[in-house]
Amino acid sequence: MASAYMDWQALKESVRMVDWKRLKTEALGERPDPIAEVQLPILPAVMQQFCSLADDPDCSTARLAACIESDAALTAGLLRMVNSSAFGLRHRVARVQHAIAALGIRRTRLNVISIAMRNALPATQLKLVNMSEFWSANLEKSLFARHVAELLKADRDLSSGAALLQDFMLPLLTNQYESDYINYLRGGHSFASLEQFELSVFGWHHGEVAARAMSRWGFPDDLVCSVHFHHEGLPVMQNREFRSSAIAASALAGLLPDSLRQSPHGLTQLRQLESVWNVFHLDEIAEAIHEDFRNQTFHSPNHIPFRDHCAAERRAAAAPSLLD
């Protein structure tokens, strides 16, 4: 495993820019569309309208703000987010137009998308997913992806946005196909990841379903692709096209532990990467995102922080074997 990454610096210098439009077409055009059989969340029409306006370079911030302000939930969510300590603004923002000016159009779009997606998912009547814990885990993945993106020199906002949204279909899918996902969680199978299980049972994985839905809603190609490929795992670092992009940051974040056991050996894989990538220090990142997490506006008391997972793994590795 280590030898495959020893030439990382040399390989990184030859990385190609990602052609997001081509990549999305190739990823979503090769397989039958599974969305017809899957229940999708209902997004406000304002969300799609805002994404369309944001693509127009001649659209003014005043028009973009008016679009958001036509939806009270999006307006409240954006203002609450931009005024949180995580953004570090010196003065409180009271108007959407000022929020757009402070964040920039692209970053605003990513944040508005994440707010709309979170509002669209049910908070109750879920059978296998605790939504408070779910969003806490996704928030940590988002913070982790931002730190990794800094190391990769990748787009930090895109990376964190993709990591936050990469699993947004799982609450609905686990409700719709409850017995199948229960079988996975019970274990006793040979699948190395949730994605492998989904492909075997359904013929699709939740990243693909999410990407197809996001594409239908008119979301940006780079965000769609970064969500679609978020279970590439460690091999993403060997992909010349992906390895310095938000796809890599999102895929590495996808290795973090979670309640659905999506990547049961993800932490081990991150330790393997740490052993060959000299700027990647997992425990330092875990401490940093723990501090960032405390400054966010939502978290679950039942969530086990990634820092604690790392500490438990270190203790287990240091414990003497019964065979010694």
N, C-alpha and C positions, 0 to 999 in steps of 0.2 A: 504493500500500500504506500509506504513512504516514498519509494523510488519513483513512483508515478508523478510525484509533485516536487521533486528536488530541483527541477529546472523551471520552477514557477516564475522567477523574475525574468528570465530570458523569454519564456513563452508570453508573458504579459506584455512585453514590448511589441509583439507582433499582432496584438489583438485587432480584430476588425470591428468597425462600427456596426451595430445591429440595424438591419433593414426591417423595422417593426411591421410595416404593412405586408411585406413579403412573408415574414415569419408567421404572422397571424393567418394569412391566406393558406399557407402550407399546413399549419397546425390544425385549423378548423375545417379545412376542405377535404381532408382525406377520409373522414369517417362519417357514418350516418349521424344526423343530429338527434341527440337523445332528449332534447328539451321538451318535445311533445308529451312525453310520459312523466315529466318531472314538474312538480308544483313550484312555480317561481314566486318570489316576493313581488309585491306590487309597489312600484316606485312612483313618486309623484311626477306628473307630467312636467313640472317645473325643472326636475333634474335633467331630463333629456333636452329640454329647451336651453338650459344653462350650458350644457356641454356643447351644443351646437353653436351658441353665441360665442363661447370661449374660443372656438376654432377660427372665428372671424377676426383677423388682425385689425380691422377697422372698427370693431365694436368698442364702445366707450365703457369705462368703469361704471358710469352712471346707469347705463342700460343693463349691465350685468347685475348691478346692485338691485335695480328695480325688479329684475327677474327673481332673484333670491327672496326679496322682501314680499313677493306675492305668496310665499309659503311661510307661515308663522313658525313652524317647527324647524325648518332649515335656517331661518333667520336667527332664532334663539340659539340653536346649536352652534352656528358659526361664531356668533358673538361670545358665547360661553367658552368655546374652544380657544379663540384668539386671545381672550383675556385671562386664560389660565396661566399659571406660573411657568408652564413648560415652554411657552413662546417668549417669555422674557421681555415683553414690551414695557417701555418706561411709563407710558400713559394709557389709561383705560380707553378702549375703543367702544363708542356708543352707536356707530352707524356702520351698515354693511359696506358702503362705499369706502369708508376709511379702513375697514378690515381688508378689503381687496387691495387697496393701495399699500398697506403694510405687508401683506403676504405676497403680492404679485398674483396675476391671473392664474398661472399654472398651479401654484401651490394652493390657491383658493379652490380651484376645481377639484384637486385631490381631496381636500378636506371636506368640501361639500358632498362629494361622492361618498366618503366614508360615513358622514352624518346621515345621509339619506339611506344608505344600506343598513346602518344600525337601527334607524327608526322603523325600517320596513320589516324587520324580523320580529316575530312575536316574543314577548317577554315571559309569557306563561304558556301552559298547555303543551310543553315540550316534555318528551318522555325520557330521552337519554342525555340531554344537554342542559346543564345549568347555565343560563345566559350570562349571569354575573361572572361566573368563573370562566366561561367561554371568552367573553370580551377582555377579561384580565389577561388570559393566556395570549390572545391575539395582540393585545397592547404590548406585552413583553416581546413578542416576535417582531412587532413593528419597531420597537426601540433597538432590538438586536440588529435588525436589518440596517437601520440607520448607521450604527457603529461600524458594521462590516462594510457598508458602502463607502464610508470614509477611508477605510483601508484599501479598498479596491479602486478608489477614485471614480466611483460610480455615482449616479444620480441619487442623492440621499432622500429627497422627498418622494420620488417614484418608488424607491426601494421600501421605505417605511410604509407607504400607502398600499403597495402590493402585499406586503407581509400582514398588514392589518386586515385586508380583505380576502386573503387567499382561501380562507375556510368558510366564507360567509354562507355557502350553500349547505354546510353540514347540519345545522339545526333542522332544516326542512327535510333534508334527505334522510336523516336518522329517524325522523317522525314518519315519513312516508314508507320507509323500508325498515321498520323497527326490528323485526325478527332477524333479518339478514345481518344488521349491524350488531345485534346482541350475540349472534353466533361468532362474529369476529372478536368481540370483546371477551367472550368466554375462553378464548384461546383453543389449544388443542388442534391447531392447524399449522400448515407449513408456510404461510404467507409472511414475508419479511416486512411488510408495511400495509397500511390501510389502502393505499393506492393499488397495490397488487391484488388485494382482496376484491376491491371494487371492479377492477378490470376483469377478473375471473368470473365474478357473479353477475355483473350488470353489463359488461362490455364497454364501460366508460368509468372515469374517475371524477371525483368532485371538482377537481381543478378544471377539467374540461367543461363540465356543466356550467361552472361559474364563468369561465371565459366566454362560452357561447352566449350566455345570458347578457354579460357585459357588452359583448359585441353588438347584440341586438338592441341594447339600450343606447348605443352610440358612444360608449366610453372610449377613451384614447387607446390606440393600438398598443402602445408600450405598456400600459397598465394591464390590458387584456392578456398580453403575452407573458408578462411577469407573474400573473396569477396562474395561467395555464401550466407553466413549467415549474411551479413551486415545489414539486416533489422530485425534482431531478437529483437532489441529494449531493453527496460529495463528488460524483463524476462531473458535475457542472463545472468544476474547476479545471477540467481537462478539455472543455469545449471552447475552441478558439473564439467562437462568436459570442458566447455567453459570459465568459469568465470575468470580464471587467464591467459587467452590466448589472442592472437591477435584478435581472433573472437570477444571477448568482447570489446576490444578497438575500433575495426572497427565498431561494432554495435552501440556503444554509439556515435561515431562520425557521424553515419548515422542519428542521431536525430537532428543534427544541421539544422537550417532553410536554405532553398534554393529556387530558383525561380520556381522550379517544384512542390513545396509543398509536398515533399515526406513523411515527417512526420509532419503534421500540428500541433500536440501537443507535438513535440519533446522537446522543451525548458521546458515545464511544467514537462515532465517526468524527465529531467535532474535535475530540482529543487527538485523533489521528492527524487531522489537518493541522492542529496546533504544533504537533511534533515536527512538521516539515515547513511550516510557514512562519518565519521568525518574527513577524510583526503581529501575529494573531495570538493574543493571550486571553484565553477563555475566561479565567477567573477574574481578570481585570474588567473584561467586558460585562461579566455577570454582576460585579459590584456597581459598575457605572449605570447599567440599566435598572438596577434595584433603586438607586438614588433617583433616576429619572422617573421611575414608576411611581414613587411616592409623591411626585409633584403633579401627577395627572388627576383628572377630575372624576375618574371612576375606577374602582377596583373591588375585588371580592374578598371577603374575609376567609373564604374557603380555598383561595388560590395558593398553591405552593410555589413560591418564587423560584425562578431559574437559579438564583444564587444558592438556594437550599439544595436543589438537585445536584449542583456542582459539589457542594460541601459533602453531601452524603456519598457521592461517587468517590471523592478523595478519601473519605474515611474507610469505605469498603475496600479500596485499593491498598490502603495502608494496614488493614487488619491482617494479623497473622493467619495463615491457612491452618486448618485443622490437621492437615497432613504434615505440617512442618515439625 
